[in-house]
Amino acid sequence: MKNKKVVVLGGGNGLSTLLRGLKQFPVDITAIVSVCDDGKSTGKIRKEFNLPALGDLRRDLIALSETEPLFEKMFNYRFKTSGELDGHTVGNIILVAMTEMTGSVSEAVEVLGKVFNLKGQVFPLTEESNNTLMAEMADGTIVEGEHNITDDHRAIKRVFYKEEPKITPQSLKAIKEADLIILSIGSLYTSIIPNLLSQEMITAIDQSQAKIMYICNMMTQPGETDHYTASDHVKVLNRYLGTHKIDVVLANNGTIAKSLLEKYKVEEQKDPVKVDHEQLKTLSLKLIEDNFVTIEDNMIRHDTIRLALQIFSYLLS
């Protein structure tokens, strides 16, 4: 029996976290990565080399790799110096060099994928460097740039691109051939929705026979999703999708220690995302719940293996 084809849309740490678990199962994985980040090393490189964001591509290459841990550590190493290399990661610099050698970011990622012995494929959403994310806040103010949107804790009304990007053909092909399309855990407005802001992408999703799965975040984000329930997340995503809406939601039903929740509330202004069953029932979707909670370094994280197991089980059902 052929492996099922799973396409994951996302960005940031959420996508790479999910990929680490998913690669342990017999599925064909394609990660389509939002490349509108413009902060830190990635932002500097975008300005200097006129490229889309490379940081999340780097993380996802590492997440799907089957190579030596030391090599992974080197790829993620960030320079700390008083010179021009300060803040840059080794992997971002290698991606720039490979892009200049091959002529495109997609080819650079493909070549490095062979070096890393990837358990799947990674594609940038677009090759275009001018994919600037914009947000209209609840008060009508327009904020430009992903890192500015993230840092601005006002409520977001909508996000859009300054200019609609052209989607990479590899991404569109993967969507059309998928058995399951996953909207990853991660920042709703700045990691997931940026993948849904092109008519090309929405058309491809509408033409695909794949089911659409959303993996709900466990915690809210200041400004982006304050007080959002699980159904609120789904309703926002459905607004950006075309005729094909979300079919299935994975949500956490595990408990988190009160002391840790208090720490998140005070230090990060984050609260647990409530799974509002009655509202979700009105959205014509399947809800799958499990205890996805794991704690790493006193931080709340998804149990990636349990998450991937639920995805794999759904594919077999």
C-alpha positions as CSV (number, residue, x, y, z in Angstrom):
1,M,0.0,0.0,0.0
2,K,1.3,3.4,-1.0
3,N,2.0,5.9,1.8
4,K,-0.6,8.7,2.2
5,K,0.4,12.1,1.0
6,V,0.3,14.7,3.8
7,V,0.8,18.4,3.0
8,V,1.4,20.7,6.0
9,L,1.0,24.5,5.7
10,G,2.6,26.7,8.4
11,G,5.6,28.5,9.6
12,G,7.5,29.3,12.8
13,N,8.3,26.8,15.5
14,G,4.9,25.2,15.3
15,L,5.5,23.7,11.9
16,S,8.9,22.3,12.7
17,T,7.5,20.9,15.9
18,L,4.8,19.0,14.1
19,L,7.2,17.7,11.4
20,R,9.5,16.2,14.0
21,G,6.7,13.9,15.1
22,L,5.1,13.2,11.7
23,K,8.4,12.0,10.2
24,Q,8.3,9.0,12.6
25,F,5.3,7.6,10.7
26,P,5.0,6.0,7.2
27,V,3.5,9.0,5.3
28,D,4.8,11.1,2.4
29,I,5.3,14.6,4.0
30,T,5.4,17.9,2.1
31,A,5.9,21.1,4.2
32,I,4.8,24.4,2.5
33,V,6.5,27.2,4.5
34,S,5.3,30.8,4.9
35,V,8.3,33.0,4.0
36,C,7.2,36.4,5.1
37,D,9.3,36.6,8.3
38,D,11.3,39.8,8.4
39,G,13.0,39.8,11.8
40,K,16.5,39.0,13.2
41,S,18.9,37.2,10.8
42,T,16.2,36.4,8.3
43,G,15.2,40.1,8.0
44,K,18.8,41.2,7.5
45,I,19.3,38.6,4.7
46,R,16.1,39.6,3.0
47,K,17.2,43.2,2.7
48,E,20.8,42.4,1.6
49,F,20.1,39.6,-0.8
50,N,16.6,40.4,-2.0
51,L,15.3,36.9,-0.9
52,P,12.2,35.6,0.8
53,A,12.5,34.6,4.5
54,L,14.9,31.6,5.0
55,G,14.7,31.1,8.8
56,D,11.6,28.8,8.9
57,L,12.9,26.8,5.9
58,R,16.1,26.2,7.9
59,R,14.1,25.0,10.9
60,D,12.0,22.6,8.8
61,L,15.0,21.1,7.0
62,I,16.4,20.3,10.4
63,A,13.0,19.0,11.6
64,L,12.7,16.5,8.7
65,S,16.4,15.6,8.6
66,E,17.8,12.2,9.4
67,T,21.4,13.3,9.9
68,E,23.8,13.6,12.8
69,P,22.7,15.8,15.8
70,L,26.0,17.7,15.8
71,F,25.4,18.7,12.1
72,E,21.9,19.9,13.0
73,K,23.3,21.9,15.9
74,M,25.9,23.5,13.6
75,F,23.2,24.4,11.0
76,N,21.2,26.2,13.8
77,Y,24.3,27.9,15.3
78,R,23.8,31.7,15.7
79,F,26.9,33.9,15.7
80,K,27.5,36.2,18.7
81,T,30.0,38.8,17.7
82,S,30.5,42.6,17.4
83,G,30.9,42.2,13.6
84,E,28.5,41.9,10.7
85,L,27.9,38.2,11.3
86,D,26.2,39.0,14.7
87,G,22.8,37.3,14.9
88,H,23.1,35.3,11.7
89,T,22.7,31.5,11.7
90,V,25.1,29.2,9.8
91,G,22.1,27.6,8.1
92,N,20.7,30.9,6.8
93,I,24.1,31.8,5.3
94,I,24.4,28.3,3.7
95,L,20.9,28.7,2.2
96,V,21.9,32.1,0.7
97,A,25.0,30.6,-0.8
98,M,23.1,27.6,-2.2
99,T,20.4,29.9,-3.6
100,E,23.0,31.9,-5.5
101,M,24.6,28.8,-6.8
102,T,21.4,27.1,-7.9
103,G,19.4,30.1,-8.9
104,S,16.4,29.7,-6.7
105,V,15.4,29.1,-3.1
106,S,13.4,26.0,-4.0
107,E,16.4,24.4,-5.7
108,A,18.7,25.3,-2.8
109,V,16.3,23.6,-0.4
110,E,16.1,20.6,-2.6
111,V,19.9,20.2,-2.7
112,L,20.3,20.7,1.0
113,G,17.5,18.2,1.5
114,K,19.6,15.5,-0.1
115,V,22.5,16.5,2.2
116,F,20.2,16.2,5.3
117,N,18.6,13.0,4.1
118,L,15.1,14.5,4.5
119,K,12.1,12.4,5.5
120,G,9.9,14.5,3.2
121,Q,10.0,17.6,1.1
122,V,10.1,21.3,2.0
123,F,9.0,24.1,-0.3
124,P,8.8,27.8,0.2
125,L,5.3,29.2,-0.4
126,T,6.8,31.7,-2.9
127,E,10.2,32.6,-4.4
128,E,9.3,36.3,-4.3
129,S,11.2,38.6,-2.0
130,N,8.5,41.3,-1.8
131,N,6.0,39.1,0.1
132,T,5.4,41.7,2.8
133,L,2.7,40.7,5.3
134,M,0.3,43.5,6.3
135,A,-2.3,43.7,9.0
136,E,-5.3,45.9,9.6
137,M,-5.8,46.2,13.3
138,A,-9.2,46.4,15.1
139,D,-8.8,50.2,15.3
140,G,-8.2,50.5,11.6
141,T,-4.4,51.0,11.8
142,I,-2.4,49.3,9.1
143,V,0.8,47.6,10.3
144,E,3.5,46.5,7.9
145,G,5.9,43.6,8.3
146,E,5.5,40.3,10.2
147,H,7.7,41.1,13.1
148,N,5.9,44.5,13.6
149,I,2.5,42.7,13.6
150,T,3.8,40.1,16.1
151,D,5.2,42.9,18.4
152,D,2.0,44.9,18.2
153,H,-0.4,43.5,20.7
154,R,-3.6,45.2,19.4
155,A,-6.3,42.9,18.1
156,I,-6.0,42.0,14.4
157,K,-9.0,42.5,12.1
158,R,-7.3,40.9,9.0
159,V,-4.0,40.2,7.3
160,F,-3.0,40.5,3.7
161,Y,0.1,40.9,1.5
162,K,1.2,44.2,0.2
163,E,1.4,42.4,-3.2
164,E,-0.2,39.0,-3.7
165,P,2.7,36.5,-4.2
166,K,3.1,33.9,-6.9
167,I,3.0,30.5,-5.4
168,T,5.7,28.0,-6.2
169,P,4.5,25.3,-8.7
170,Q,5.8,22.5,-6.4
171,S,3.5,23.7,-3.6
172,L,0.5,23.8,-5.9
173,K,1.2,20.4,-7.3
174,A,1.6,19.0,-3.7
175,I,-1.8,20.4,-2.7
176,K,-3.6,19.0,-5.7
177,E,-2.1,15.5,-5.0
178,A,-2.6,15.5,-1.3
179,D,-4.6,13.0,0.7
180,L,-4.6,15.3,3.8
181,I,-3.9,19.1,4.1
182,I,-2.9,20.1,7.6
183,L,-3.0,23.7,8.9
184,S,-0.3,23.5,11.4
185,I,0.0,24.5,15.0
186,G,1.5,28.0,15.2
187,S,0.7,31.7,15.1
188,L,-2.8,32.0,13.5
189,Y,-2.3,35.3,11.7
190,T,1.4,35.3,11.1
191,S,2.3,31.7,10.4
192,I,-0.7,29.8,9.1
193,I,-3.0,32.4,7.3
194,P,-0.1,33.8,5.2
195,N,-0.2,30.5,3.3
196,L,-3.9,31.2,2.5
197,L,-3.7,34.7,1.1
198,S,-3.2,33.9,-2.6
199,Q,-6.1,33.0,-4.9
200,E,-3.7,30.4,-6.6
201,M,-3.4,28.5,-3.3
202,I,-7.1,28.7,-2.5
203,T,-8.0,27.4,-6.0
204,A,-5.6,24.5,-5.6
205,I,-7.1,23.6,-2.2
206,D,-10.6,23.8,-3.6
207,Q,-9.6,21.5,-6.5
208,S,-7.9,19.0,-4.2
209,Q,-9.7,15.9,-3.0
210,A,-7.9,16.1,0.4
211,K,-9.6,16.6,3.7
212,I,-8.5,19.7,5.6
213,M,-7.3,19.3,9.2
214,Y,-6.5,22.1,11.7
215,I,-4.3,21.4,14.7
216,C,-5.6,23.9,17.3
217,N,-3.1,25.8,19.5
218,M,-3.1,25.0,23.2
219,M,-2.5,28.6,24.2
220,T,-3.7,32.0,23.0
221,Q,-1.3,34.7,21.7
222,P,-1.3,38.3,22.9
223,G,-3.0,40.5,20.3
224,E,-3.4,37.8,17.7
225,T,-5.8,35.5,19.5
226,D,-6.7,36.9,23.0
227,H,-9.8,35.1,24.4
228,Y,-10.1,32.9,21.2
229,T,-11.7,29.5,21.6
230,A,-11.1,26.6,19.3
231,S,-14.1,27.5,17.2
232,D,-12.9,31.1,16.9
233,H,-9.7,29.8,15.4
234,V,-11.6,27.6,13.0
235,K,-14.0,30.4,12.0
236,V,-11.1,32.8,11.2
237,L,-9.4,30.1,9.1
238,N,-12.6,29.3,7.2
239,R,-12.9,33.0,6.3
240,Y,-9.6,32.8,4.4
241,L,-10.3,29.4,2.8
242,G,-12.4,29.1,-0.3
243,T,-15.4,26.7,-0.8
244,H,-13.6,23.9,1.0
245,K,-13.6,24.5,4.7
246,I,-12.0,22.7,7.6
247,D,-13.1,19.1,7.9
248,V,-11.4,17.9,11.1
249,V,-9.9,19.6,14.2
250,L,-7.3,18.1,16.6
251,A,-7.5,19.7,20.0
252,N,-6.0,19.2,23.4
253,N,-8.0,17.8,26.4
254,G,-5.1,17.3,28.7
255,T,-4.7,19.3,31.9
256,I,-1.9,21.8,32.6
257,A,-0.6,22.5,36.1
258,K,-2.2,25.7,37.6
259,S,1.2,27.1,38.6
260,L,2.4,26.9,35.0
261,L,-0.8,28.4,33.6
262,E,-0.4,31.3,36.1
263,K,3.2,31.8,34.9
264,Y,2.0,32.0,31.3
265,K,-0.7,34.4,32.2
266,V,1.5,36.8,34.1
267,E,4.7,36.6,32.1
268,E,3.3,36.1,28.5
269,Q,-0.3,37.1,28.8
270,K,-1.3,33.7,27.4
271,D,-4.3,31.5,28.4
272,P,-5.4,28.0,27.4
273,V,-7.5,27.8,24.3
274,K,-11.0,26.6,25.4
275,V,-12.4,23.7,23.3
276,D,-16.0,24.9,23.0
277,H,-17.8,21.7,21.9
278,E,-21.2,23.2,21.2
279,Q,-19.9,25.9,18.9
280,L,-17.6,23.4,17.1
281,K,-20.6,21.1,16.5
282,T,-22.2,23.9,14.4
283,L,-19.2,23.9,12.0
284,S,-19.9,20.5,10.4
285,L,-16.5,19.1,11.3
286,K,-15.0,16.1,13.1
287,L,-13.3,16.8,16.5
288,I,-10.5,14.6,17.7
289,E,-9.3,15.3,21.3
290,D,-6.4,13.8,23.2
291,N,-3.9,14.8,25.9
292,F,-1.3,16.5,23.8
293,V,0.4,18.3,26.7
294,T,4.1,17.8,27.4
295,I,6.3,20.1,29.4
296,E,9.9,20.9,28.3
297,D,12.1,23.3,30.2
298,N,9.0,24.6,32.1
299,M,7.3,25.4,28.7
300,I,4.1,24.0,27.4
301,R,4.6,22.0,24.2
302,H,2.6,19.6,22.0
303,D,3.5,15.9,22.4
304,T,4.6,15.5,18.8
305,I,4.5,11.7,18.7
306,R,0.9,11.5,20.1
307,L,-0.1,14.3,17.7
308,A,1.4,12.5,14.7
309,L,-0.2,9.2,15.9
310,Q,-3.7,10.8,15.8
311,I,-3.0,12.2,12.3
312,F,-1.8,8.8,11.1
313,S,-4.8,7.1,12.7
314,Y,-7.2,9.6,11.0
315,L,-5.5,8.8,7.6
316,L,-6.2,5.1,8.1
317,S,-9.8,5.6,9.2
